Amino acid sequence: MQGYDEAVQVSPRIRRLVAPNPSVMTGPGTNTYLIGTDDVAVIDPGPAIDEHIEHIMRVGDGRISHIFCTHTHPDHSPAAAHLARELNVPMIGAVTADDQHQDLTFKPDVHLTQDAVFTGNDWTVRAIHTPGHVDNHYCFLLEEEGMVFAGDHIMNGSTVVIVPPGGNMKAYIESLQRLLNYDVTAIAPGHGEVIPGCRDEVEKLVRHRLMREAKVVANLERGGPVSIETLVVSVYDDVPEAMHRWAQLSLLAHLLKLEVEGRAHQDAGIWSLAA
């Protein structure tokens, strides 16, 4: 496992640091990426932990010119405001409504739009809007290398939790498929190691979500009307019970997708298949 005081050279242009915030949800910690040699872009500076901020500044060596955030969950963006203030460089990202899970210190100097392009001395970064995990989520494609920095859109070793209302399962699946429109050769996730390729990973993730959706429908057919608390036990019977409180969030996202499609119905939190 990468040490918290290490900077791993992922490619000639890319270095990866890992924040010291390991947990069930963050794995070994949040990945922070530094791109470039003369003009250095930081992607996802991570939590506002002093030793991690100091590590970023030390590796950046006075050359940091841009700070990008994939989204504003508290394990990805809080260090941005500290770095921006210390280094007088712009924060680049998007904001969303406060759902009690957002970093409210992140106030971007540049608000992202789909396919916005940013350049440094030896890098070109394209923003790709990828709502789903949360509606202000963007991935960043390093065009010179085909590496996409995926934040929490794709993680290595686990599936992404979709948290309504900001999270949306239909949007998530569509955003996964959107990555196939770009020349992506590898995925640099917000947590875990680099994933080679793109198409196989995207197709695997879409297939997994649709299989889970089919399991939701099958269990509603057998056992509905039913509460989410009861339904999660059978739909996520392959997931440790300790994770069911998180699984309930993604289950709700699946159910809301089915409701929008006219395939499921709820009444005071009790779910059934639509007539």
VEXKOLFI-559720 format. One record per residue (C-alpha): residue in one letter; z, x, y. Coordinates in steps of 0.5 Angstrom, whole numbers, padded with zeros to 4 digits. Each point is the difference from the previous one (the first is absolute). Layout:
BEGIN
<site code="a" z="Z" x="X" y="Y"/>
...
! end
This chain:
BEGIN
<site code="m" z="0000" x="0000" y="0000"/>
<site code="q" z="-0002" x="0002" y="0007"/>
<site code="g" z="0006" x="0003" y="0004"/>
<site code="y" z="0002" x="-0003" y="0006"/>
<site code="d" z="0000" x="0007" y="0004"/>
<site code="e" z="-0007" x="0001" y="-0003"/>
<site code="a" z="-0007" x="-0001" y="0003"/>
<site code="v" z="-0005" x="-0001" y="-0006"/>
<site code="q" z="-0008" x="0002" y="0002"/>
<site code="v" z="-0003" x="-0006" y="-0003"/>
<site code="s" z="-0007" x="0003" y="0003"/>
<site code="p" z="-0002" x="0005" y="0005"/>
<site code="r" z="0001" x="-0006" y="0005"/>
<site code="i" z="0006" x="-0003" y="-0002"/>
<site code="r" z="0007" x="0001" y="-0001"/>
<site code="r" z="0005" x="-0005" y="-0003"/>
<site code="l" z="0008" x="0000" y="0001"/>
<site code="v" z="0004" x="-0005" y="-0003"/>
<site code="a" z="0006" x="-0003" y="0004"/>
<site code="p" z="0007" x="0000" y="-0003"/>
<site code="n" z="0001" x="-0007" y="-0001"/>
<site code="p" z="-0001" x="-0001" y="-0008"/>
<site code="s" z="0001" x="-0007" y="-0003"/>
<site code="v" z="-0002" x="-0005" y="-0005"/>
<site code="m" z="-0005" x="-0003" y="0006"/>
<site code="t" z="-0002" x="0007" y="0002"/>
<site code="g" z="0000" x="0004" y="-0006"/>
<site code="p" z="0001" x="0007" y="0002"/>
<site code="g" z="-0001" x="-0001" y="0007"/>
<site code="t" z="-0005" x="-0002" y="0005"/>
<site code="n" z="-0006" x="0005" y="0001"/>
<site code="t" z="-0002" x="0003" y="0007"/>
<site code="y" z="-0007" x="0003" y="0000"/>
<site code="l" z="-0002" x="0005" y="0005"/>
<site code="i" z="-0007" x="0001" y="0001"/>
<site code="g" z="-0004" x="0005" y="0004"/>
<site code="t" z="0001" x="0007" y="0002"/>
<site code="d" z="-0001" x="0000" y="0008"/>
<site code="d" z="0001" x="-0007" y="0002"/>
<site code="v" z="0005" x="-0003" y="-0005"/>
<site code="a" z="0001" x="-0007" y="-0002"/>
<site code="v" z="0006" x="-0003" y="-0003"/>
<site code="i" z="-0001" x="-0006" y="-0005"/>
<site code="d" z="0007" x="-0004" y="-0001"/>
<site code="p" z="0005" x="0005" y="0003"/>
<site code="g" z="0005" x="-0004" y="-0004"/>
<site code="p" z="0007" x="-0002" y="0001"/>
<site code="a" z="0004" x="0003" y="0006"/>
<site code="i" z="0004" x="0005" y="-0004"/>
<site code="d" z="0001" x="0006" y="0004"/>
<site code="e" z="-0001" x="0005" y="-0005"/>
<site code="h" z="-0007" x="-0003" y="-0002"/>
<site code="i" z="-0002" x="-0001" y="0008"/>
<site code="e" z="0002" x="0008" y="0000"/>
<site code="h" z="-0004" x="0001" y="-0006"/>
<site code="i" z="-0006" x="-0003" y="0003"/>
<site code="m" z="0000" x="0003" y="0007"/>
<site code="r" z="0001" x="0007" y="-0004"/>
<site code="v" z="-0006" x="-0001" y="-0004"/>
<site code="g" z="-0004" x="-0003" y="0006"/>
<site code="d" z="0002" x="0007" y="0003"/>
<site code="g" z="-0002" x="-0003" y="0007"/>
<site code="r" z="-0007" x="-0003" y="-0002"/>
<site code="i" z="0002" x="-0007" y="-0001"/>
<site code="s" z="-0005" x="-0004" y="0004"/>
<site code="h" z="0000" x="-0007" y="-0003"/>
<site code="i" z="0005" x="-0005" y="-0004"/>
<site code="f" z="-0002" x="-0005" y="-0004"/>
<site code="c" z="0004" x="-0005" y="-0004"/>
<site code="t" z="-0003" x="-0005" y="-0005"/>
<site code="h" z="0005" x="-0005" y="0001"/>
<site code="t" z="0007" x="-0001" y="0003"/>
<site code="h" z="0005" x="-0001" y="-0006"/>
<site code="p" z="0006" x="0005" y="0001"/>
<site code="d" z="-0002" x="0005" y="-0005"/>
<site code="h" z="-0007" x="0001" y="0003"/>
<site code="s" z="0001" x="0000" y="0008"/>
<site code="p" z="0006" x="0001" y="0003"/>
<site code="a" z="0000" x="0008" y="0001"/>
<site code="a" z="-0007" x="-0001" y="0004"/>
<site code="a" z="0004" x="-0002" y="0007"/>
<site code="h" z="0004" x="0006" y="-0001"/>
<site code="l" z="-0006" x="0005" y="-0001"/>
<site code="a" z="-0004" x="-0004" y="0006"/>
<site code="r" z="0006" x="0001" y="0005"/>
<site code="e" z="0001" x="0007" y="-0002"/>
<site code="l" z="-0007" x="0002" y="0000"/>
<site code="n" z="-0003" x="-0004" y="0005"/>
<site code="v" z="-0006" x="-0003" y="-0005"/>
<site code="p" z="-0002" x="-0007" y="-0001"/>
<site code="m" z="0002" x="-0004" y="-0006"/>
<site code="i" z="-0006" x="-0004" y="-0003"/>
<site code="g" z="0001" x="-0006" y="-0004"/>
<site code="a" z="0001" x="-0008" y="0000"/>
<site code="v" z="0006" x="-0004" y="0000"/>
<site code="t" z="0002" x="-0007" y="-0003"/>
<site code="a" z="0005" x="-0006" y="0001"/>
<site code="d" z="0007" x="0002" y="-0001"/>
<site code="d" z="0002" x="-0002" y="-0007"/>
<site code="q" z="0007" x="0004" y="0000"/>
<site code="h" z="-0004" x="0005" y="-0004"/>
<site code="q" z="-0004" x="0004" y="0005"/>
<site code="d" z="0001" x="0006" y="0005"/>
<site code="l" z="0001" x="-0003" y="0007"/>
<site code="t" z="0000" x="0007" y="0003"/>
<site code="f" z="-0007" x="0001" y="-0002"/>
<site code="k" z="-0004" x="-0002" y="0006"/>
<site code="p" z="-0007" x="0003" y="0000"/>
<site code="d" z="-0004" x="0003" y="0005"/>
<site code="v" z="-0006" x="-0001" y="-0003"/>
<site code="h" z="-0001" x="-0007" y="-0004"/>
<site code="l" z="-0004" x="0001" y="-0006"/>
<site code="t" z="-0007" x="-0004" y="-0002"/>
<site code="q" z="-0004" x="-0001" y="-0006"/>
<site code="d" z="-0004" x="0007" y="0000"/>
<site code="a" z="0002" x="0003" y="0006"/>
<site code="v" z="-0001" x="0008" y="-0001"/>
<site code="f" z="0004" x="0005" y="0003"/>
<site code="t" z="-0002" x="0008" y="0000"/>
<site code="g" z="0004" x="0007" y="0000"/>
<site code="n" z="-0003" x="0007" y="0000"/>
<site code="d" z="-0002" x="-0001" y="-0008"/>
<site code="w" z="0002" x="-0007" y="-0002"/>
<site code="t" z="-0003" x="-0007" y="0001"/>
<site code="v" z="0005" x="-0006" y="-0002"/>
<site code="r" z="-0003" x="-0007" y="0000"/>
<site code="a" z="0005" x="-0006" y="0000"/>
<site code="i" z="-0001" x="-0005" y="-0006"/>
<site code="h" z="0004" x="-0007" y="0001"/>
<site code="t" z="0003" x="-0001" y="-0006"/>
<site code="p" z="0005" x="-0006" y="0000"/>
<site code="g" z="0004" x="-0003" y="-0006"/>
<site code="h" z="0006" x="0004" y="0000"/>
<site code="v" z="0001" x="-0002" y="0007"/>
<site code="d" z="-0005" x="-0002" y="0005"/>
<site code="n" z="0000" x="0006" y="0004"/>
<site code="h" z="-0001" x="0005" y="-0005"/>
<site code="y" z="-0006" x="0005" y="0001"/>
<site code="c" z="-0003" x="0005" y="-0005"/>
<site code="f" z="-0003" x="0007" y="0003"/>
<site code="l" z="-0006" x="0003" y="-0003"/>
<site code="l" z="-0001" x="0008" y="0002"/>
<site code="e" z="-0007" x="-0001" y="0000"/>
<site code="e" z="-0002" x="0008" y="-0001"/>
<site code="e" z="0004" x="0000" y="-0007"/>
<site code="g" z="0000" x="-0008" y="-0002"/>
<site code="m" z="0007" x="0000" y="-0001"/>
<site code="v" z="0003" x="-0007" y="0002"/>
<site code="f" z="0008" x="0000" y="0002"/>
<site code="a" z="0002" x="-0006" y="-0003"/>
<site code="g" z="0007" x="-0001" y="0003"/>
<site code="d" z="0003" x="-0006" y="-0004"/>
<site code="h" z="-0007" x="-0003" y="-0002"/>
<site code="i" z="0000" x="0004" y="-0006"/>
<site code="m" z="0006" x="0004" y="-0003"/>
<site code="n" z="0000" x="0005" y="-0006"/>
<site code="g" z="0004" x="-0003" y="-0006"/>
<site code="s" z="0002" x="-0007" y="0002"/>
<site code="t" z="-0003" x="-0006" y="0003"/>
<site code="v" z="0001" x="-0002" y="0007"/>
<site code="v" z="0004" x="-0006" y="0002"/>
<site code="i" z="-0003" x="-0005" y="0004"/>
<site code="v" z="0005" x="-0003" y="0005"/>
<site code="p" z="-0002" x="-0007" y="0003"/>
<site code="p" z="-0001" x="-0002" y="0006"/>
<site code="g" z="-0003" x="0007" y="0002"/>
<site code="g" z="-0002" x="0001" y="-0007"/>
<site code="n" z="-0006" x="-0004" y="-0003"/>
<site code="m" z="-0002" x="0001" y="-0007"/>
<site code="k" z="-0007" x="-0003" y="0002"/>
<site code="a" z="-0001" x="0005" y="0005"/>
<site code="y" z="0003" x="0006" y="-0004"/>
<site code="i" z="-0005" x="-0001" y="-0005"/>
<site code="e" z="-0006" x="0000" y="0005"/>
<site code="s" z="0003" x="0006" y="0003"/>
<site code="l" z="0000" x="0004" y="-0006"/>
<site code="q" z="-0008" x="-0002" y="-0001"/>
<site code="r" z="-0001" x="0002" y="0007"/>
<site code="l" z="0001" x="0007" y="-0002"/>
<site code="l" z="-0006" x="0000" y="-0005"/>
<site code="n" z="-0004" x="-0001" y="0007"/>
<site code="y" z="0002" x="0007" y="0002"/>
<site code="d" z="-0002" x="0007" y="-0003"/>
<site code="v" z="0007" x="0001" y="-0003"/>
<site code="t" z="0001" x="0006" y="-0005"/>
<site code="a" z="0008" x="0000" y="-0001"/>
<site code="i" z="0006" x="-0004" y="0003"/>
<site code="a" z="0006" x="0003" y="0003"/>
<site code="p" z="0005" x="-0005" y="-0001"/>
<site code="g" z="0006" x="-0001" y="0004"/>
<site code="h" z="0005" x="0002" y="-0006"/>
<site code="g" z="-0002" x="0004" y="-0006"/>
<site code="e" z="-0006" x="0005" y="-0001"/>
<site code="v" z="-0007" x="0000" y="0002"/>
<site code="i" z="-0004" x="-0005" y="-0005"/>
<site code="p" z="-0007" x="0002" y="-0001"/>
<site code="g" z="-0006" x="-0004" y="0001"/>
<site code="c" z="0000" x="-0007" y="0003"/>
<site code="r" z="-0004" x="-0005" y="-0004"/>
<site code="d" z="0004" x="0000" y="-0006"/>
<site code="e" z="0007" x="0000" y="0003"/>
<site code="v" z="-0003" x="-0006" y="0004"/>
<site code="e" z="-0002" x="-0004" y="-0005"/>
<site code="k" z="0006" x="0001" y="-0005"/>
<site code="l" z="0004" x="-0002" y="0006"/>
<site code="v" z="-0004" x="-0007" y="0001"/>
<site code="r" z="0000" x="-0001" y="-0007"/>
<site code="h" z="0008" x="0001" y="-0001"/>
<site code="r" z="0001" x="-0005" y="0006"/>
<site code="l" z="-0005" x="-0005" y="-0003"/>
<site code="m" z="0003" x="0000" y="-0007"/>
<site code="r" z="0007" x="-0001" y="0004"/>
<site code="e" z="-0003" x="-0006" y="0003"/>
<site code="a" z="-0003" x="-0003" y="-0007"/>
<site code="k" z="0007" x="0001" y="-0002"/>
<site code="v" z="0003" x="-0004" y="0006"/>
<site code="v" z="-0005" x="-0005" y="-0002"/>
<site code="a" z="0002" x="0000" y="-0007"/>
<site code="n" z="0007" x="-0001" y="0001"/>
<site code="l" z="0000" x="-0005" y="0005"/>
<site code="e" z="-0005" x="-0004" y="-0005"/>
<site code="r" z="0006" x="0001" y="-0006"/>
<site code="g" z="0006" x="-0001" y="0005"/>
<site code="g" z="-0001" x="-0003" y="0006"/>
<site code="p" z="0003" x="-0003" y="0005"/>
<site code="v" z="0004" x="0007" y="0001"/>
<site code="s" z="0003" x="0004" y="0005"/>
<site code="i" z="-0002" x="0007" y="0002"/>
<site code="e" z="0007" x="0002" y="-0003"/>
<site code="t" z="-0002" x="-0003" y="-0007"/>
<site code="l" z="-0007" x="0002" y="0000"/>
<site code="v" z="0001" x="0007" y="0002"/>
<site code="v" z="0004" x="0001" y="-0007"/>
<site code="s" z="-0006" x="-0002" y="-0004"/>
<site code="v" z="-0006" x="0003" y="0004"/>
<site code="y" z="0003" x="0007" y="0001"/>
<site code="d" z="0003" x="0000" y="-0007"/>
<site code="d" z="-0003" x="0007" y="0000"/>
<site code="v" z="0004" x="0003" y="0006"/>
<site code="p" z="0007" x="0002" y="0000"/>
<site code="e" z="0005" x="-0006" y="0002"/>
<site code="a" z="0003" x="0005" y="0005"/>
<site code="m" z="-0007" x="-0001" y="0004"/>
<site code="h" z="-0001" x="-0007" y="-0001"/>
<site code="r" z="0003" x="-0001" y="0008"/>
<site code="w" z="-0006" x="0004" y="0002"/>
<site code="a" z="-0005" x="-0003" y="-0005"/>
<site code="q" z="0002" x="-0007" y="0003"/>
<site code="l" z="-0003" x="0002" y="0006"/>
<site code="s" z="-0007" x="0002" y="-0003"/>
<site code="l" z="0001" x="-0007" y="-0004"/>
<site code="l" z="0000" x="-0004" y="0006"/>
<site code="a" z="-0006" x="0004" y="0003"/>
<site code="h" z="-0004" x="-0002" y="-0007"/>
<site code="l" z="0003" x="-0008" y="0001"/>
<site code="l" z="-0002" x="0000" y="0007"/>
<site code="k" z="-0007" x="0003" y="-0001"/>
<site code="l" z="-0001" x="-0006" y="-0006"/>
<site code="e" z="0003" x="-0005" y="0005"/>
<site code="v" z="-0006" x="0002" y="0005"/>
<site code="e" z="-0005" x="-0001" y="-0005"/>
<site code="g" z="0003" x="-0007" y="-0002"/>
<site code="r" z="0002" x="0003" y="-0007"/>
<site code="a" z="0008" x="-0001" y="0001"/>
<site code="h" z="0004" x="-0004" y="0004"/>
<site code="q" z="0008" x="0000" y="0002"/>
<site code="d" z="0005" x="-0005" y="0002"/>
<site code="a" z="0006" x="0003" y="0003"/>
<site code="g" z="-0001" x="0007" y="-0003"/>
<site code="i" z="-0001" x="-0003" y="-0007"/>
<site code="w" z="-0007" x="0002" y="-0003"/>
<site code="s" z="-0005" x="-0004" y="-0004"/>
<site code="l" z="-0008" x="0000" y="-0001"/>
<site code="a" z="-0004" x="-0004" y="0004"/>
<site code="a" z="-0002" x="-0007" y="-0003"/>
! end
